[in-house]
Amino acid sequence: MFKDNALLAQLKNNIQENLPKIQGRVKATDKSYGFLETDKGKSHFIAPPLMKKLMHGDEINAFLRADKGKSQAEPIDLIAPALTHFIGRVKQQNNKLYVVADNAPQIKPIRAKGITGQPLNEDDWVHATLTRHPLSDDAENASFYAQINHLIAPANDSNVPWLVTLAQHNVKGANLPSQAPTEPKLWQMDDQPLNRIDLSDRLFFTIDGEKTQDMDDAINISKLSNGNWQLTIAIADPSAFVLPDSEYDQVAKQRGYTHYLPGRNITMLPASLSHDLCSLVAGQRRPVMLCQMEITLRGSLTDKIEFNAGWITSSYRLNYNQVSNFIEQNASDWQPEQDLALALTTLSEMAFARGIWRAKNRQLFDDRADYRFEIDQNNQVANIRVEHHGIANQMVEESMLLANICGARLLKSHLNNGVFNTHPGIDPDRAAKAATLLKEHHYVYSKEHLLTIGGYCQLQRELISRNDNTLNARVRKLQNYGTISEQPLPHFGLGVEQYATWTSPIRKYGDLLNHRLIKSIISESYQATSIVEADVVLLKSQRDNQRLVERDIGNWLYVNYLTGAVESKQQFNGTIFNINRAGFMAKLHDNGAVVFVPTSNLHSDRKACKCDTEAGQITINGEVCFSLNDQVNLVITQANVQKRSLIATIAPAQDQEQE
């Protein structure tokens, strides 16, 4: 009857013109239908035939139609596709090539064109580009189509967790390296007219991990006649070799940091510099930057601070374990020589006094364990080693904190410029809320006092003294994140007016920049460029990327390592560190893995579970059952390789008779 297609099309257009238009993001389901979710929190049904032209995560415009009292979305056009450049795995179906986007379970396999002359196998990892989207294509029956650009790793490559994770972040513009910089033919030292004092006859020593190769700090300490300590920190000086705007300066700037990834490191500078010429190897004369300071018997830093360029020869290469064993008088085959024994004892006394001073006047840090992946020759996790900070770690940490505080003072007083680590403490917009929360728990702090360094540190000391871990976790959620600034802004977390690291120039480009600025202060003939906002924005982005990559690779390795724990139903003890609307996240003490416990694993009736993210609590049938910082016994129920996530549940109570 209606054979005039033009008439039907006109009728359809007339109807659509009267329909409201909306914008939103597509949410696919495990079924054939989906939903369009708007930024106003509304959700509209998308019928199965229309979902064939859409992908989970697409941002689209759509007509909104009412059908039997329910709203339905009809796609109009594409605003932004969910995928453009992406990482995926190769699939072969009916002699046709497809690629499955990684970590996107709601996105179906995409028909793809391969690489000319490059054979691809099932489950190979590739980089691909979406070249056709049905909603943006004029063809009536157009389908999704992608071009495979290059192979990232074969399916059986043991380096997959590292290669794929780096590729995923680089697709997002992270610009992360996958290997160390190329080596130059020859390094030449260029000091410019810079006078170096020679302290090669003084007793300097390094304390690092047993496998550390880039040793960038050495320590000398003695007792003065007035009873105070004189501490001299020597820091490796790569700025003597890496000149501003040189080839390797650009390389270091692009990398920003040495990337300490699980099982492997990717250095910021070539190994010949970071592991050899600039590493403070025992018995080798090395150029350094020096900071000499005086600390009172009560642990306070005096104004007697002096910076110099110099030469030292480290006398001893020590590791944390042997130093801690000596200080704690544990049974050990290693005993230091008399002069070294005196220096180590003196350093431990200074660090103890400094720790007491900070505990009274600033704040101490949580003694959190470090977790190290031990990777075997097949790139599998053989073990996860738990490293607790001992006395030797504290001795070095206190020394480097002092050196960086001194460096920040110097940069502020002379230049009012540098690469400063800052922490703003409580968010000013949340200070009133923080004061109210504290008052409810019998802490008396005005919002004005909380916004001062003194008030912030006082609160932290009081929370620690009361062992109020749950409240402490809630207060942390009201804080701003630490950042990097070219201006000397306060660091509330450390309780100082300014803080600038310069003690790791082999590993951090920001520290290398601070070296150059310090040189320009101590020598009129040395020229250094001021730090601008773009410099610190780049450094912060690189630091954030490094942390994300380390986390993502770690998650992948944890899933592989703990898959066996699902079958064995091994129990783990952990601490709740985050509560969201769907459940809680906990960190396992034995290995540092992060697991998620959904509310569906807490009670059979999901409606009985209420997650209060603000209070940091989960109630079941009105009773508080879980809170932030609670210790919980867990069993891993699922190790999802595709999502690189671990799902857990509460471990069953042990039989009373067995106990």
Long-range contacts (C-beta under 8 A, 24 or more apart in sequence): 16-63, 16-74, 19-63, 19-64, 19-65, 19-74, 20-63, 20-64, 21-61, 21-62, 21-63, 21-64, 21-76, 22-61, 22-62, 22-63, 22-64, 22-73, 23-59, 23-60, 23-61, 23-62, 23-79, 24-59, 24-60, 24-62, 24-73, 25-57, 25-58, 25-59, 25-60, 26-51, 26-54, 26-55, 26-56, 26-57, 26-58, 26-59, 26-60, 26-82, 27-56, 27-106, 28-54, 28-55, 28-56, 28-106, 28-107, 29-106, 30-106, 35-73, 36-60, 36-62, 36-73, 42-71, 44-71, 44-72, 44-73, 45-70, 45-71, 45-72, 45-73, 46-72, 46-73, 46-75, 47-72, 50-74, 50-75, 52-134, 53-134, 53-135, 53-142, 54-134, 54-135, 55-81, 55-82, 55-83, 55-107, 55-133, 55-144, 56-82, 56-104, 56-106, 56-107, 57-82, 57-83, 57-104, 57-106, 57-107, 58-82, 58-133, 58-135, 60-135, 75-135, 77-135, 77-136, 78-133, 78-135, 78-136, 81-130, 81-133, 81-136, 82-107, 83-107, 83-130, 84-129, 84-130, 85-127, 85-128, 85-129, 85-130, 85-171, 86-127, 86-128, 86-129, 86-130, 86-171, 87-125, 87-126, 87-127, 87-128, 87-152, 87-164, 87-167, 87-168, 87-171, 88-125, 88-126, 88-128, 89-123, 89-124, 89-125, 89-126, 89-155, 90-120, 90-121, 90-122, 90-123, 90-124, 90-126, 90-148, 91-122, 91-123, 92-122, 97-148, 99-126, 99-128, 99-146, 99-148, 102-164, 102-168, 102-642, 103-642, 103-643, 103-644, 105-642, 105-643, 108-144, 110-144, 110-145, 110-146, 111-143, 111-144, 111-145, 111-146, 112-145, 112-146, 112-147, 112-148, 113-145, 113-146, 113-147, 113-148, 114-148, 115-148, 115-149, 115-150, 115-151, 118-150, 118-151, 120-148, 120-151, 121-154, 121-155, 122-155, 123-155, 124-151, 124-153, 124-154, 124-155, 125-151, 125-152, 125-153, 125-154, 125-155, 125-157, 125-160, 125-163, 125-164, 125-167, 126-150, 126-151, 126-152, 127-152, 127-167, 127-171, 158-378, 158-379, 158-380, 159-379, 161-379, 161-553, 161-556, 161-557, 161-560, 162-261, 162-263, 162-264, 162-553, 165-549, 165-552, 165-553, 165-556, 166-549, 168-552, 169-545, 169-548, 169-549, 169-552, 174-545, 174-548, 174-549, 175-254, 176-259, 176-545, 176-546, 176-549, 177-254, 177-255, 177-259, 177-266, 178-266, 179-266, 180-266, 180-267, 180-270, 180-271, 181-248, 181-251, 181-255, 181-267, 181-268, 181-269, 181-270, 182-270, 183-270, 183-271, 183-272, 184-247, 184-248, 184-270, 184-272, 187-241, 187-272, 187-273, 187-277, 188-241, 189-240, 189-241, 189-287, 190-240, 190-241, 190-243, 191-240, 191-287, 191-309, 192-523, 192-525, 192-526, 192-527, 193-523, 193-525, 193-526, 194-309, 194-519, 194-523, 194-525, 194-526, 195-309, 195-523, 196-287, 196-308, 196-309, 196-310, 196-311, 197-290, 197-308, 197-309, 197-310, 197-311, 198-310, 198-311, 199-232, 199-234, 199-290, 199-310, 199-311, 199-312, 200-285, 200-311, 200-312, 200-313, 202-232, 202-312, 203-315, 203-339, 203-340, 203-343, 204-232, 204-234, 204-280, 204-312, 204-313, 204-314, 204-315, 205-314, 205-315, 205-316, 205-317, 205-318, 205-340, 205-343, 205-344, 206-280, 206-282, 206-314, 206-316, 206-317, 206-318, 207-318, 207-319, 207-320, 207-323, 207-392, 207-395, 207-396, 208-317, 208-318, 208-319, 208-320, 209-319, 209-320, 210-319, 210-321, 213-271, 213-274, 213-275, 213-279, 214-258, 214-267, 214-274, 214-275, 214-278, 214-279, 214-506, 214-507, 215-279, 215-280, 215-281, 215-314, 215-317, 216-278, 216-279, 216-280, 216-503, 216-504, 216-505, 216-506, 216-507, 217-280, 217-396, 217-399, 217-400, 217-403, 217-503, 217-504, 218-280, 218-288, 218-312, 218-314, 219-347, 219-396, 219-399, 220-343, 221-343, 221-346, 221-347, 221-350, 222-343, 222-346, 223-346, 224-294, 227-297, 228-294, 228-295, 228-296, 228-297, 228-302, 229-294, 229-295, 229-297, 229-346, 229-349, 229-350, 230-292, 230-293, 230-294, 231-292, 231-293, 231-294, 231-295, 231-350, 231-399, 231-402, 232-290, 232-291, 232-292, 232-293, 233-290, 233-291, 233-292, 233-293, 233-399, 233-400, 233-402, 233-403, 233-503, 234-280, 234-288, 234-289, 234-290, 234-310, 234-312, 234-314, 235-288, 235-289, 235-290, 235-291, 235-403, 235-502, 235-503, 235-505, 235-515, 236-278, 236-279, 236-280, 236-286, 236-287, 236-288, 236-505, 236-506, 237-278, 237-286, 237-287, 237-288, 237-289, 237-309, 237-505, 237-515, 238-269, 238-273, 238-274, 238-278, 238-505, 238-506, 238-512, 238-515, 239-505, 239-512, 239-515, 239-516, 239-519, 240-287, 241-273, 241-277, 241-278, 242-269, 242-273, 242-512, 244-516, 244-528, 244-529, 248-273, 252-509, 252-512, 253-509, 253-538, 255-509, 255-542, 256-508, 256-509, 256-510, 256-538, 256-539, 256-542, 256-543, 256-546, 257-507, 257-508, 257-509, 257-542, 257-543, 257-546, 258-506, 258-507, 258-508, 259-546, 259-549, 259-550, 260-550, 261-549, 261-550, 261-553, 262-373, 262-375, 262-550, 262-553, 262-554, 262-557, 263-373, 263-374, 263-375, 263-379, 263-381, 263-557, 264-375, 267-507, 268-506, 268-507, 268-508, 268-509, 269-506, 273-506, 274-506, 274-507, 278-506, 279-506, 280-312, 280-314, 281-314, 281-317, 282-314, 282-315, 282-316, 282-317, 283-313, 283-314, 283-315, 284-313, 284-314, 285-311, 285-312, 285-313, 286-311, 286-312, 286-313, 286-314, 287-311, 288-312, 289-502, 289-515, 289-518, 289-519, 291-403, 291-406, 291-407, 293-402, 293-403, 293-406, 295-350, 295-353, 295-354, 295-402, 297-353, 298-353, 298-356, 298-357, 299-350, 299-353, 299-354, 299-355, 299-356, 299-357, 299-358, 300-357, 301-402, 301-405, 301-406, 305-406, 305-409, 305-410, 307-406, 307-407, 307-410, 307-518, 307-521, 307-522, 308-522, 309-519, 309-522, 309-523, 315-340, 316-340, 318-392, 319-392, 320-390, 320-392, 320-393, 320-396, 321-390, 321-392, 323-391, 323-392, 323-395, 324-390, 324-391, 324-392, 324-393, 327-391, 327-392, 327-395, 328-390, 328-391, 344-395, 347-395, 347-399, 348-391, 348-395, 350-398, 351-391, 351-394, 351-395, 351-398, 351-399, 354-398, 354-402, 355-394, 355-398, 358-495, 359-461, 361-457, 361-495, 362-457, 362-494, 362-495, 362-496, 363-457, 363-460, 363-461, 363-464, 363-493, 363-495, 364-464, 369-589, 369-592, 371-591, 371-592, 373-554, 373-557, 380-560, 381-557, 381-560, 381-561, 384-561, 384-590, 384-591, 384-592, 386-590, 386-591, 386-592, 400-503, 401-494, 403-502, 403-503, 404-499, 404-500, 404-501, 404-502, 404-503, 405-494, 405-496, 405-499, 407-500, 407-501, 407-502, 407-503, 407-514, 407-518, 408-488, 408-496, 408-498, 408-499, 408-500, 409-498, 410-518, 410-521, 411-488, 411-498, 411-500, 411-514, 411-517, 411-518, 411-521, 412-488, 412-497, 412-498, 414-521, 415-517, 415-520, 415-521, 415-530, 416-487, 416-488, 417-486, 417-487, 417-488, 417-517, 417-530, 417-531, 418-486, 418-488, 418-500, 418-513, 418-514, 418-517, 418-531, 419-484, 419-486, 419-500, 419-501, 419-510, 419-511, 419-513, 419-514, 419-531, 419-535, 419-536, 419-539, 420-484, 420-485, 420-486, 420-487, 420-488, 420-489, 420-491, 420-498, 420-499, 420-500, 421-482, 421-484, 421-491, 421-499, 421-500, 421-501, 422-482, 422-483, 422-484, 422-485, 422-489, 422-490, 422-491, 422-498, 422-499, 423-480, 423-482, 423-483, 423-490, 423-491, 423-492, 423-493, 423-494, 424-479, 424-480, 424-482, 424-483, 424-489, 424-490, 424-492, 425-450, 425-451, 425-453, 425-456, 425-479, 425-480, 425-490, 425-492, 425-493, 426-450, 426-451, 426-456, 426-475, 426-478, 426-479, 426-480, 426-492, 427-478, 427-479, 427-480, 430-478, 431-478, 433-478, 434-475, 434-478, 437-471, 437-474, 437-475, 437-478, 438-471, 438-475, 441-468, 441-471, 453-490, 453-492, 453-495, 453-496, 453-497, 456-492, 456-495, 457-492, 457-495, 469-628, 469-629, 470-616, 470-627, 470-628, 470-629, 470-630, 472-629, 473-577, 473-616, 473-628, 473-629, 474-615, 474-616, 474-628, 477-616, 483-540, 484-510, 484-536, 484-539, 484-540, 484-543, 485-536, 486-530, 486-531, 486-532, 486-533, 486-535, 486-536, 509-539, 509-542, 510-536, 510-539, 552-644, 555-594, 555-644, 555-645, 556-644, 558-591, 558-593, 558-594, 558-646, 559-639, 559-640, 559-641, 559-644, 559-645, 559-646, 560-639, 560-641, 561-591, 561-593, 562-591, 562-593, 562-636, 562-639, 562-646, 563-639, 563-641, 565-636, 565-639, 566-636, 566-637, 566-638, 566-639, 569-635, 570-635, 570-636, 571-633, 571-634, 571-635, 571-651, 572-633, 572-634, 572-635, 572-636, 572-648, 573-631, 573-632, 573-633, 573-634, 574-631, 574-632, 574-634, 575-629, 575-630, 575-631, 575-632, 576-626, 576-627, 576-628, 576-629, 576-630, 576-632, 577-628, 577-629, 578-628, 579-611, 579-612, 579-613, 579-616, 579-617, 579-618, 579-626, 579-627, 579-628, 580-611, 580-613, 581-611, 581-613, 582-611, 583-611, 583-618, 584-611, 584-618, 584-626, 586-632, 586-634, 586-648, 588-634, 593-646, 594-646, 595-634, 595-636, 595-646, 595-647, 595-648, 596-645, 596-646, 596-647, 596-648, 597-632, 597-634, 597-647, 597-648, 597-649, 597-650, 598-647, 601-637, 601-647, 601-648, 601-649, 601-650, 602-626, 602-649, 602-650
